[in-house]
Amino acid sequence: MFFDILTLFPKMFVGPFSESILKRAREKDLIDIKTVNIRDFAEDKHHTTDEPPYGGGAGMVMKAEPIFKAWQDTQNKREHKSKTILMSPQGKELSQDLVKDLSKEKGLTIICGRYEGVDERVRETIVDQEISIGDYVLTGGELPAMVLVDSISRLLTGVLGDEDSSKNDSFYNGLLEHPHYTRPREFNGLKVPDVLLSGNHQLIERWRKKESLKRTFLRRKDLLEDKKFSDQEIELLKEIKLELKGEVNE
């Protein structure tokens, strides 16, 4: 899968995309990430990419022409046309389901807004979808773009060492992830649950599913509202509620 990132600050992406899992994925040609400097497509000698807004007001607005030309150049250089995403606080909030859908694309073109945003005509002519990573304000779309690329990349075949790893992540199946433990068996007086040392994989899997449900029930009950439960999950949820009720009564 390929990612073309249109930005005013391409150097921001050097560190995050040159370390750890994404670095290895790029070296194996599992993902192709290119950053495109929008300033290179501004035609005036000062490489102007922003102007004051018509009608007055504070801040600056990113010009349509350099963005459109940068976008057109990337589209022409790729064998496959890509969906164009604008990172924007006005967009649909990023979720694991949305990440799964986007991971099926051959490639994405991601536009990073800055200042007061982009000229509205960018939205009207080339943007297919707007995405937000949360209801808060950042200085630009670069950090959200990094989040989007990272979350999608780890779902692609071969990117993670263990193909089942991403399937156990929080939100992948609509639940928070179960607790994890490693050596030593005891730390600061706290011991690893006996079931994890039992060697009984069926019991371990049941424990993990139950702890995942319990953690979700206690911390993010909203995630359970539209979830379709299996028979085992219904049984485990009943156990959890009885146990919690007993704790309250005690």
N, C-alpha and C positions, 0 to 999 in steps of 0.2 A: 504494500500500500504506500502511496506517496502523499506527502503534505507540502503544499506551497504556502508559505506564511508571508503575507504582505504587511510590512511594518516600517516604521520610521527609525527603529532601533534594533537592527539585526544582531548586534553584538550581545544583546541580552540573552540570546538563545544559545550562545556558545557553550557555557558551563553546563546547564541542565541537560543538553542533548549530547554531551561529550563524556558522560559518566554512566557507570552502572549498566542497567538493563538496556536503556535506549542506545547507549554506545555500542553494546554487543549486537543489538538488533540491526543497527546501521552497518556495522562491519560485515554482517552476514547477508546484507542486502535484503533483509526482511522488511525494512521500512526505508523510505527515501525522503529525507527532510531537506527542503530548500527554503532559505529565507531570502526574500526579495525586498530590497530597499526602495521604498516608494519615492524617496528623494531623487533617485536616478532617473525618474520618468517626469520630473518637473522640467519644463522647457526654458524657463528664464534663467539668467546667469546666477541668481541667488538660490536656485533650487527651492523655490517657495512651495510649500505643501499645505499651508493654512492661511486663512484670511479672517478678518472680523466678520461676524454674521450680519447679513442684511437685516435691517430693522433695529440694529443696535443691540446692546447687551454686553455682558461680561464674557471674556474668554474668546477663543478662536475656534474656527471650524475647519476640518480637513477638507481640502479642495477635491472636487469630483474627478477632474481630468487626470492628475497623476495616478490616482487609485485605479481608474478605469484602464489606463495605459499599462500599468503594472499587471493588472488582472489579465488583460488581453494578451500580453507577452507570455505569461505563464500558460495560458490556455493553448496558445499556438505551439508551445514547445513540448507539450505532453501528447502522448499517443491517445490517451483517453481523456475526455472532458470530465471535469470534476464538479461536484456540488460546491457552491460557494457559501461559506459561513461568515457571518459578521459577529464578532464577540461584542456583546452589547448588554447593558443592564436591563434593556427593554425586551430581551429575548426570552425564549423558553428556558426554564431552569434545567441545568444539566442533571441527568439521572442515569443510573446504570442501564435502564431500558433504552434510553436515547443513545448511550455509548454503544450498546450492542447493535443497534440499528445502523449507526454511522460506521461501525467496524466492517460492515458488509460492502461499503463503497470501495471502488478501485482507488480513489484518491479524494482529497479535500483541498480546497483553496480557502485559507483562513485570513480574514482581514482584521487587523488590530487597530481599533479606533484610539484616538487620543483627544485631549483637550475637551471641548464641548461635544465632540462626536464628529461624524462624517456628514458631508452634504447629503441631503435627503435623496438626491437623485442617484446616489450610489445604491441605496436600498431599492429604489424603483427599477433599476436597470440590470444589476448583476447579482444581487444577493438572493440566495435561495432560502436561507434560514438564519435567524438570529438566535444566539445562545448566550445565556448568562450562567455564571457559576455560583450565584447567590445574591441575596438582596443586600449588597453593600457596595461601596464605591471604591474603585482603584484608580491609579493614575493613568492606566491605559489597558489595552486589550492583550498585551504581551503575556502577562502572567496567566490569565485565563486560557490563552492559546496553548501555553505549555501544559496546563492541566488537561485540556482536551486531547492533545496529542498523546500524552502519557497514558491517560485512561483508555484510549482506543488501542494504542499499540500493544498493551499487555494482554489484550484479547486475541491478538493475531497468532496464528499457528507458528510455533517455534520461538516466539519471543521470550516466553518464560521457560525455565528449565523443566518444570513439571507442568504438563498440560492440564492437570486437575487443579493446580494451585489457584487459578483465577476463579474456578467454580466454587471455591470455598470462601471467597472474599465476602466481606459485608456487602449487602445489597444485591449480590449477583442473583440470589434466589429469593429476594424480597425480605431477607432476615439479616440481622447483625451477626458477625462472626463469633464463633464459640471461643472460650479462653484457650490460650496456648501455654505449654510448659516445656522446659528443657532442663538439662543438668545445672546444678545438682538437685537431688531429690528433695532436699530440705534447705531452705534459705530463710534466715531471720525467724526461725521457728515455724515457718509455713511449709507444709509438705505438698508434694504433687498428689492429686487424687489417686487413690489406689486403682481405680478402674483403668487408668492410663498405663499402669504397670502390669496389668493382668495378662496381656497377650491375647485377650479375647476380642477380636476385631468387631464382632457383632455388638457386644456390649459397649465398646469404645464408640462406635458409630452412633449408637442410641444415645449415649451420654452427650456426645457433641451436638447432636440434633436438639436434645432437650435444653442444653445450656444456651444454644443459639436462640431457641424460642424464648427462653426465660429472659435472656439479656434484651431481646427485642421487646418483649412484653413490658419490662420494667423501664427501658430507656426510650424506646421509639414505638409506642403502641400504635401510632398512626400507620406504621408500615403494615400492620396486620389487618387493617380495615378492608382492603380489597383483595387480600391474599386468598388463593384457593388452597385449602389445607388437604393433605393426604390423611388417610385413616390413622396412621401412626402419629402425625402431628396433632391431630385432634385429641388422641389419647394422652400424649405428652403434655399438651396444654392444660388438660383437666388435672393432671398430676401437679403441675406447676401451681395452678390456682389453689388447689387444696393445701399444698405445702406452704404457700405464702399466707393463706388464711390462718393456718396453724401458727405461723410465726407471729402474726398480729395478735392472735388470742393469747399467746404466751406472754 
